[in-house]
Amino acid sequence: MDNDQLLSEIKALLEGVESRLREYVYDTETKLMRAFAQWQVSSEARMKTVEVNLIPLMERQSAIEALQAEMERRLNAIEHPPRQVKALSTLGWRDMQIGISSES
């Protein structure tokens, strides 16, 4: 066998290996894509179920938060009642004479 013939055989072997490797990679990619597609479908179904179940819980949470805010407002009103300011007339200020004295 001469060098040219040996080189041709090596090239042919390498081309065969390359061809099988490409086919293997393509098949693996296809399997992965199918597996991810199936996972995506089942994952979307689970997420929709979670979202549907979450809506009533979020509504209940909003209602509870509104009740909590109302209770805090009432408790705050009990603990710190608003100051009642008496009208000036009830304090006798109407009868006070404010003005410039006659001495000036």
C-alpha positions as CSV (number, residue, x, y, z in Angstrom):
1,M,0.0,0.0,0.0
2,D,1.3,3.4,-0.9
3,N,0.7,6.6,1.0
4,D,-2.0,7.9,-1.3
5,Q,-4.1,4.8,-0.9
6,L,-3.6,4.8,2.9
7,L,-4.6,8.4,3.0
8,S,-7.7,7.7,0.9
9,E,-8.7,4.9,3.3
10,I,-8.2,7.1,6.3
11,K,-10.3,9.8,4.7
12,A,-13.1,7.3,4.0
13,L,-13.0,6.1,7.5
14,L,-13.1,9.6,8.9
15,E,-16.0,10.5,6.6
16,G,-17.9,7.5,7.8
17,V,-17.3,8.4,11.5
18,E,-18.3,12.0,10.8
19,S,-21.5,10.9,9.1
20,R,-22.4,8.5,12.0
21,L,-21.6,11.2,14.5
22,R,-23.8,13.8,12.7
23,E,-26.6,11.3,12.6
24,Y,-26.2,10.5,16.3
25,V,-26.1,14.3,17.2
26,Y,-29.2,14.9,15.1
27,D,-31.1,12.0,16.7
28,T,-30.1,13.2,20.2
29,E,-31.2,16.7,19.4
30,T,-34.6,15.4,18.2
31,K,-35.1,13.3,21.3
32,L,-34.2,16.2,23.5
33,M,-36.6,18.5,21.6
34,R,-39.4,16.0,22.0
35,A,-38.7,15.5,25.7
36,F,-38.7,19.3,26.3
37,A,-41.9,19.7,24.3
38,Q,-43.7,17.1,26.4
39,W,-42.3,18.7,29.6
40,Q,-43.5,22.1,28.4
41,V,-47.1,20.8,27.8
42,S,-47.3,19.2,31.2
43,S,-45.6,22.2,32.9
44,E,-48.1,24.6,31.3
45,A,-51.0,22.5,32.5
46,R,-49.6,22.5,36.0
47,M,-49.1,26.2,36.0
48,K,-52.7,26.8,34.7
49,T,-54.0,24.7,37.6
50,V,-51.9,26.6,40.1
51,E,-53.0,30.0,38.7
52,V,-56.7,28.9,38.8
53,N,-56.3,27.8,42.4
54,L,-54.4,30.9,43.3
55,I,-57.1,33.4,42.2
56,P,-59.5,32.6,45.1
57,L,-56.7,32.7,47.6
58,M,-55.6,36.1,46.4
59,E,-59.2,37.3,46.7
60,R,-59.4,36.0,50.2
61,Q,-56.0,37.6,51.1
62,S,-57.3,41.0,49.8
63,A,-60.5,40.6,51.9
64,I,-58.4,39.7,55.0
65,E,-56.1,42.6,54.5
66,A,-59.0,45.0,54.2
67,L,-60.5,43.6,57.4
68,Q,-57.1,43.9,59.1
69,A,-56.8,47.5,58.0
70,E,-60.3,48.3,59.4
71,M,-59.5,46.5,62.7
72,E,-56.2,48.4,63.0
73,R,-58.1,51.7,62.3
74,R,-60.7,50.9,65.0
75,L,-58.1,49.8,67.5
76,N,-56.1,53.0,66.9
77,A,-59.2,55.0,67.4
78,I,-59.8,53.2,70.8
79,E,-56.2,53.6,71.9
80,H,-55.8,57.1,70.8
81,P,-59.2,58.8,70.7
82,P,-59.3,62.1,68.9
83,R,-58.9,65.1,71.1
84,Q,-62.0,67.1,71.6
85,V,-61.4,70.8,71.4
86,K,-63.9,72.9,73.3
87,A,-65.3,75.8,71.6
88,L,-63.9,79.1,72.7
89,S,-67.3,80.3,73.9
90,T,-67.5,77.4,76.4
91,L,-64.2,78.4,77.9
92,G,-65.3,81.9,78.8
93,W,-63.2,83.6,76.2
94,R,-66.0,85.6,74.9
95,D,-66.2,87.4,78.2
96,M,-62.5,88.2,78.2
97,Q,-61.5,91.6,77.1
98,I,-58.6,91.7,74.8
99,G,-57.5,95.1,73.7
100,I,-55.4,98.0,74.3
101,S,-55.5,99.3,77.8
102,S,-56.6,102.9,78.4
103,E,-53.2,103.6,79.9
104,S,-51.4,103.7,76.6
